[in-house]
Amino acid sequence: MTNLSSHVALVTGAARGQGRSHAIALARAGARLVLVDIASDITTVPYPLGTAAELRETEAMVQETGQECLSFVADIRDTAAMTNVVDTALDTFGRLDICVANAGVVGFGRFWELTDDQWCTMIDTNLNGAFKTVRAVVPHMLERNHGRIIIVSSMSGRMGNANLAHYVASKWGLIGMAKSLAIEVAGRGITVNALCPTSVDTPMLQNPAMYSLFCPDLEKPTRDDVMPRYAAMNKLGRPWLSAEEVSHTLLYLCDEKAAAVTGQVIEVSLGSASGQH
């Protein structure tokens, strides 16, 4: 079992979904937590995002494990905001051992109909936001010669998807970023890996906008309507992962026993194909 006692972990997108699951898993393994979420909607994202109330719920769930926790309503696209998060965490806990760049959004549209705002929001949130998060943490990890950086990409970063070009581009970019940083910090006790889950049972997936993308032939598709269509994409025949299944893999990457694993793309894919490059 992974033992992260004395460790401090930063998790973005922590109000709900994968971020909440990762935070709770890390806390149960013994880590103190620094939680970050924008906690507000973004105009070009076609579904509601996490809220400040949900971020407080995650904080309470972490504290129920017996671990200390800081939470911040902050926009990962804002360099000053992320610098403040990291500086405050270091002032409070004295260290940051783990950085989980998890926050992200999805949207859809045919390539030639995507607006500049849709494209730029996707790249700025998923790719630039992860860059600004990790950049704020790396200098401290270099000083200590220790760190675990997990950048949450997607199986969409391993293939193409119709109507998701901006999302796919951002997720491919995260993989290149992770591999490049891994080379730069090699030999400094820091590992950097990209985690690529397939569809995960979270509010990012379970909403009317995403249902309509996968069931364009139905007027008001439901969760039950989309299940067989998602299941058909995966060789294991299941429609989606639980967030906890992704967190199990994340814990492995945080473990000291994974010190030799860096610059890798770790797929949690239900057997979905990654060869469609």
N, C-alpha and C positions, 0 to 999 in steps of 0.2 A: 504494500500500500504506500502511495506517495506521502511523504512526510515533509510538510512545508512550514513546520513550526519555526518561528523567528523571521520568516519571509514576509515581504510586503508586495502585494500585487495590485497593479493598476488595470482596470477594466473599463473600456469605453462602450457606450451603448448599453449601459447596465440597468436601465429602468425595467426592462422586460426581456423576453425571448432568450436568445443565446447568451446575451450579456449577463442576464440575471442568473441563468444556469451556471455559467462559468464562475461567476462571483461566489455563488453558494458552494460549488464544488471545491474551489480554492480555499474558502473559509473552513470547510469541513476537513480539509487536509492540513489545516493549521495556520494558514496565511492571514495576515491582516489585510484589509481591503481599502483601496481608493477607487471610488465609483464615479463615473462621469456619464452624463447624458445631456443632450440638448433640451429635452423635456418640453418640446414645442413642435408644432407642425412646420413643414416646409412647403411652400406654395406648389412647386412642381412635382411633389411626391403624392401619388393618387390614393393615399390611405392615411389614417391618423397615426402619428408617431407616439412614442412613450410620453408620459406626463411626469410632472414633479411629484405627484402623489405616488405614482408607480415607483419612482426612484426611491422615495422614502420607504416604500414597502420592501424593496430590495435591501435597503440599509437595515431595516428591522430584521429581515430574514438572516442576514449575515450576523447581526448581533446575537440572534437566537442561538447561533452555533458557539457563542462565547468569544468571538473575535471582535477586535476593535475595527472601526470602519469610519472613513471619511467619505462624504458624497458631495459632488459639485454639479450644479446646473451650468454646463459650459459647452460651447460650440467647438468641436474639434477642428473646424475650419479657421479658427481664430488663434493665431500664433501667441498673442499675449495671454489669452485665456488658458491655453495649454501650458505655457510657461508658469503661470500662476498656480495651476493645479500641481505641477511637479514640485515647484518650490515649496508650496504649503505642505505637501506630503512629506518632503524631506525634512522640513522644519519640525513636523509632528512625529514622524516615525524614524527619521535618521537614515533611511535606506529605501531603495526600490529594487527589488530582485526580479520581478516579473512584469512584463508589459504585454497586455492582450489588446491589440488594436482590432476591436471587434465591430465598432459602430459602422453602420452602412444603411443605405436605402436602395430601393428598387423602383423602377418605373418602366413603361413600355411605350412603344410606338414604332411605326415603320420608319426605317432609316431615313428616307428622304422627307419624312414629315416631322422628325424631331426638331424642336426649336433650339435656338442657342441656349435659352435658359434651362431647358431639360438636359441638354448635353453637359453644360457647365456645372449645374447642380450635382449631377451624378459623379463627374470626375472630381469636383471640389470636395464632395463629402467622402466618397469611398476611397479615393486615391490620395488626394492632397491632405485630407483629414488624418488618414493613417500616417502619412509622412510626418505631419506636424506633431502628432502624438509621439511617435517613436523618436523623432529628432530631439524632442524635449527630454527624453529619458536617457538616451545613449551616453552623453558625457558623464553622467553619474555612474553608469555601469562600467565605463572605461576606467574611471578613477578606482573602482573597487575590483576590477578584473573579474567581474562576475555578472551574469544576467541571462534571463530567458526571455526572448521576444517571440511572440506568436502573432502573426498577422493573419486575420481571418479573411480568406479569399472565398472561393466558391468553386464547385465543379463547372460553373459557367466560365471560370478562368482557365479551363482546360479544353474548351470546345466553343463552337459558335452556337448562338441561339437566335432564331428569328424574332424580330420585334424587341430585342433586348441589346442592341448594339452598344449603347452607351454604358449599360450595366456590365456587359461582357468586357468591354475595353477597360473599364476600371478594375475589374477583377483579374484580368491578365496582367495589368500593370502592377498590381500588388505582388504577384509572384516574381516578376522581374526585380522589383524593389527588394523583396526579401532575399533573393539569391545574391544580389549585389552587396547588400549590407553584410550578409553572412561572410562574404569574402573579406570585406574591409575590417571586420572585427575578429577574424579568425586568429586563434592563438591568444586571445585576451579573455578567455573564460566566458564568452558570451555566445550563445547560440541564437540563430534566427531561422525560423521556419514558417512556411505558409500552410495554413490548414484549410482544406477544401471540402466542405460538406456539400452533399447534394441537397435537395429540398428538405427544409426543416420545419417541423410543426410549430410555427410561431406566428404572431400577428403579421409579420412581413409577408407571409405566404397566405394566411387565412384571412382574406378580406375580399369584398366584392370585386374590386378592381382586378386582382390577380385571378379570381375565378373567371372573370369575363375574358381574360387573355387566353386561358386554356380551354374555355368552352364558348367560343364565339358564336356557335350555332344555337345557344340557349339564351333566352331573354334574361332570366335572373338565376344564373347557376348557383348551386350551393356547394358546401363542403362535400356532400355525398356525390354530387355530380362530377367533381374534379378528381375524386380519389382514383377511379380506374384509369384515368388519363395520366396521372402522375405515376401510378404503379407500372404502366406500360413502358415507362422510360428506364426502369430499373430491373436488372436481371434477377434480383431477389424477390421481385413481385410486390414489394411494399410501396406505398405512395410517398412516404417521407420518413425522415429520421425524427426521433425525439431530440430536444435540445440536450438532454442529459447524455445521450450517446456521443454527441460531439464533445461534451465536457470530459468524458472519460479519456478520449484521445488527447485533449489539451493537457490534462493532468500528467500524462506520460511525458509530453514534451517539456513540462516544467520540472520533472524529476531529475535529480542529480545523476541517475542511471542513464539518462538520455544525453549526457554531456557530449557524446560523439555524434549526435544527430544534429546537423546544421546545414542550412542551404537547401533543405528538402521541401518537397511538396507532398503533404500527407493527405491522401484522399480518404474521406469517409463517405462512400459513394453508393452504397446499396447495389454495387455492381454496375452502375451506369458507366457508359463508355467514355474514356478520356482520349481516345485516339482520333477524334474528329477535328484535328487541327487544320 
